[in-house]
Every structure is written in structure tokens, then in C-alpha cells.
Amino acid sequence: MTDHLSQQHIEFAAQMCSRLCHDLISPVGALSNGLEILADETDPEMQGQVIEMLTQSARVTSAKLRFYRTAFGVTGGFDADVATRDLKGIAEDFIDAGKAQLDWQITGSAMPKSHAKLLFIGLLTAADALVRGGDLVVTGDATTGYKVAATGEKVIVDEEVAALLASQIGPQHQVSRYAPLVLFLTLLPMAAVTHAFEHSPTEFVLTLTPL
């Protein structure tokens, strides 16, 4: 098996796993802590509060897992189409678990899975930039392309994120924090899609255009 995997591939797989673990450790940890508290708690009111916390943590964990499976997984084959209705539900659940509000305006009944991956990584990056919350609007279709527009009181784009979205990959990007965008840039030519990016202190706009 190692004959077919370069050190670079192994390192990237490790970086992606580290990123996913980082994003999931908080809601999963809350589940573990809640169950420990519930095992010893006898007050009905406190039990109710713990159960509410467990329910919320389970919902967030499930939303993130479904989103990441679509963005980073290969279920059903890379070239398969995926229903936009299903993508809408997955994206809404994921964004609802954070600080932003999502307005999904994608048209058409389906899109290539490669497009969905690019779109979801764009959504993830845009949501990360909305540090104080805001609005995420996703528009377009599989033929003309897509736009992810994030607006908020404060939009912060890490300079290395901006460099990656300008297709400038360097050694400093070989860490878990930037693994999704490294994958994004790798998927672009495979999906026959180009991209453009611009941002301001209150706006983040990413466009994806099929060739």
C-alpha cells in the first residue's frame, strides 16, 4: 500500500484528519461531559438542562459530520451527481450550528459532486470569516456557476487564507488549518472549474465558474 502513497499524500491525510478532529472535539466533548453529569445528577431541573445540552451537542455533531462527509468524502463516487435539495438541508444544518444565517438560492435539481465539494469548502471558509456572525447567500447553478457571498459587521480573512484563494500555495500552508483550501485548489482543475475571490472588512465573495 505504501508504494502507492507518497509522503506528501500521507502528510495531507494527517492534516485533514487533524482539522476534522479539531472541529469536532468541542461538540463531542460536550456530549461526553453531559453524560457524566447526567449519571450523577438527581435534580430534575438540572437533568432537563443537561438533556437539552446533550440534544444540542448531538445536533451540532451530526450537522458537522454530514457537511464534512459531503465536502471531503467520496461516498457514491467522485463523478456522481447530488441533489441540490439534499445539499440545501446539509448546508442549512451546518450553518445553523454557527453564528451565520444562510440564504440558499441554488437552482436546478442536481449538481456534480465535485461542484458540491468546492461549494461546501467555500461555505466553510466564508462562515469562518464571519467572526461576529452575518449573512451567507449562495446563488447559481451547475451550468453558469456559483457565488458564495458573506456579509457581516466584521469579516476577517486570514492573510494565508487570502493567499490560498489567490492560488498561492506555500510551505506555510501545509498544516491542518489550511487543509480544506489546499483540497479546494486541488479539486478545481479536476472539476474543470475556475474561481475568483475578493473581500473587504464587511464582505467575502467567492465565485466558481465551470469551464
C-alpha positions, -999 to +999 in steps of 0.1 A: +000+000+000+028+024+008+041+020-027+010+040-039+012+068-013+038+095-013+049+111+020+031+142+008-002+123+005+002+108+039+010+142+055-020+158+038-043+130+051-030+135+086-035+173+083-071+168+071-078+143+100-064+168+125-086+196+111-117+174+114-108+163+149-103+200+159-137+210+146-155+180+162-138+178+196-159+206+211-194+191+204-183+156+211-166+167+243-198+184+254-216+151+248-192+132+270-192+158+298-230+160+297-234+122+300-210+122+330-230+149+347-263+132+339-251+100+355-247+117+389-274+144+387-306+138+407-322+172+404-350+171+377-345+207+366-307+202+362-313+169+344-336+188+319-309+214+313-283+187+307-305+168+283-311+200+264-273+205+262-269+169+250-295+173+224-279+205+210-244+189+210-257+158+192-274+181+166-242+201+160-221+169+158-244+153+133-246+185+112-209+188+110-203+152+101-229+153+073-213+185+060-178+172+062-187+139+045-201+159+016-172+183+014-143+158+019-157+123+014-162+102-017-194+084-009-212+074-041-182+082-064-165+115-072-182+119-105-218+113-093-244+140-092-260+150-059-295+165-054-294+202-046-323+197-022-302+174-001-273+198-002-295+226+010-306+207+041-270+197+049-257+233+044-285+248+065-280+225+094-242+232+094-246+270+092-274+270+118-249+254+142-227+285+140-232+323+140-243+330+104-277+329+086-278+310+053-299+320+022-296+291-002-306+302-038-291+274-059-313+264-088-315+231-106-323+197-092-287+184-091-250+193-094-218+173-099-204+161-066-171+179-074-190+212-076-207+204-043-174+198-026-160+231-039-191+250-029-191+235+006-154+243+012-162+278+000-191+280+025-169+267+053-143+294+045-169+321+043-185+311+076-151+311+093-146+347+081-179+359+098-163+362+132-193+381+146-220+364+125-237+377+095-254+366+063-244+339+038-260+340+004-253+311-021-266+316-057-261+300-091-264+266-109-243+238-123-242+255-158-234+291-151-215+286-118-220+297-082-213+326-058-208+325-021-213+359-006-208+366+031-216+399+047-213+409+083-203+436+108-168+422+108-153+399+081-118+387+088-098+368+062-065+354+074-037+366+051-028+330+044-064+322+035-064+351+011-031+338-004-046+304-009-077+318-025-053+337-048-038+302-057-006+310-039+004+278-021+035+278+001+051+256+027+034+275+054+001+261+042+010+225+049-008+225+082-042+213+093-058+247+095-054+252+057-060+216+046-096+223+033-084+251+010-054+230-002-080+204-012-102+231-028-073+242-051-065+206-059-102+199-069-106+229-091-089+215-122-103+181-116-138+196-116-130+219-146-139+250-125-122+283-121-126+307-092-123+343-082-122+359-048-125+393-032-131+407+003-134+438+024-138+444+061-176+436+057-178+413+027-164+380+014-172+369-022-161+337-038-173+328-074-169+294-090-172+292-128-174+259-148-150+259-178 
